[in-house]
């Protein structure tokens, strides 16, 4: 069974983070907050997507904290395009978008680009560190209101027949319990909440998530939700 954690979580070493934001003050604020955490190490900074790509290739961080809205420089057209490029060059790195944008299209494009999290910049400082730990531990992180927007966007695409131009083989069969877990993931629930809702342990939730990803041959929880909506595995209003 595949281990969805990144290298740091597997080795028990500090989580190595690359900060990417075109505002130097924002990077300084993030560094100041994260450097108080003994299990998190800021290994580098970048001010645009092109620089982020170079730093990601050089440093191979466990996680990249990346602004969505950045000016296009050096051939990289902003945070979402940078996220996709980083996932290509450093596929083991998790990407978390940190943004002011509550636009569901930005959220959807970020997930398509491989982001494992989408945080708004009004998040509390301690929540950033907790979010980094959760994502490196294998969870996807999207606030419930944004998760609802994401599902709305998926449902609209399905109704319009988008993203199904080349349908593949039939979707692998998930168990009833796996479907319950997937539906809760789609609401933005983390492992702890899923465990409490279904009256099972968090380790059991993790096993179900791994099984879902293996069956669907996907890499993240939100990719699984996208797939499930597209293949009409989930019932949406």
Buried (B, 14 or more C-beta within 10 A) or exposed (E): EEEBBBBBBEEEEBBBBBBBBBEEEBBEBBEEBBEEBEBBBBBBBBBBBBBBBBBBEEBBBBBBBBBBBBEEBEEBBBBBBBBBBBBEEBEEBBBBBBBEBEBBEBBBBBBBBBBBBBBBBEEEEEEBBEBBBBBBBBBBBBBEEBBBBBBBBBBEBBEEEEBEEEEEEEBBEBEEEBBBBBBBBBBBBBBEBBBEBBEBEBEBBBBBBBBBBEBBEBBBBBBBBBBBBBBEBBEBE
